[in-house]
Amino acid sequence: MISDLLLILQWHRGEGNEISAECLLATMCSRGHDLPGLPSLRALVRDARLQRHVICSNDKGYFLPTTLNEAMNSINRRLRDPAGDQMHTARILRQAAREQFGGQLRLME
């Protein structure tokens, strides 16, 4: 199921090219996955993130980052919450983003 999620998100790279949660859910269901609602989609995204897939989100939906800065901005904005689970996910994603993008932040973007 995570592989289908990632295939769909390949078409949604970079902030500004998000797919809404509702549309992502409908697309996953149209591919035969049994996701009864948005909470199950969020759980799937969380599982993918814990497997080190850097999936970003904002108020408009989900997307794959195109740069380390974009990944870190999304992680810091959405996942830096005092709740332990969110902090754990954020730590995993920060390390995965550094590995994926070579670990270099640009000063201006």
Backbone hydrogen bonds, N-H to C=O, Kabsch-Sander energy under -0.5 kcal/mol:
donor,donor_aa,acceptor,acceptor_aa,energy
5,L,1,M,-2.1
6,L,2,I,-2.6
7,L,3,S,-2.0
8,I,4,D,-2.4
9,L,5,L,-2.3
10,Q,6,L,-1.3
11,W,8,I,-1.5
12,H,9,L,-2.2
14,G,64,L,-3.7
17,N,14,G,-2.0
19,I,62,Y,-2.2
24,L,20,S,-2.8
25,L,21,A,-2.7
26,A,22,E,-2.3
27,T,23,C,-2.4
28,M,24,L,-2.6
29,C,25,L,-2.6
30,S,26,A,-2.3
31,R,27,T,-1.0
31,R,28,M,-0.6
32,G,29,C,-1.9
33,H,28,M,-1.9
35,L,33,H,-1.4
40,S,37,G,-0.6
41,L,37,G,-1.5
42,R,38,L,-2.8
43,A,39,P,-2.0
44,L,40,S,-1.9
45,V,41,L,-2.5
46,R,42,R,-2.5
47,D,43,A,-2.5
48,A,44,L,-2.4
49,R,45,V,-2.6
50,L,46,R,-2.5
51,Q,47,D,-1.0
51,Q,48,A,-0.5
52,R,49,R,-2.0
53,H,48,A,-2.0
54,V,52,R,-0.6
55,I,53,H,-1.3
56,C,54,V,-0.5
56,C,63,F,-2.8
58,N,61,G,-2.2
61,G,58,N,-0.8
62,Y,19,I,-2.7
63,F,56,C,-2.2
64,L,12,H,-2.7
71,A,67,T,-2.1
72,M,68,L,-3.1
73,N,69,N,-2.9
74,S,70,E,-2.1
75,I,71,A,-2.8
76,N,72,M,-3.0
77,R,73,N,-2.3
78,R,74,S,-2.8
79,L,75,I,-2.4
80,R,76,N,-0.7
81,D,79,L,-1.7
87,M,83,A,-2.2
88,H,84,G,-2.5
89,T,85,D,-2.2
90,A,86,Q,-2.7
91,R,87,M,-2.4
92,I,88,H,-2.1
93,L,89,T,-2.6
94,R,90,A,-2.6
95,Q,91,R,-2.0
96,A,92,I,-2.3
97,A,93,L,-2.7
98,R,94,R,-2.3
99,E,95,Q,-2.2
100,Q,96,A,-2.7
101,F,97,A,-2.5
102,G,98,R,-0.6
102,G,99,E,-0.5
103,G,98,R,-1.3
104,Q,101,F,-0.6
105,L,103,G,-0.6
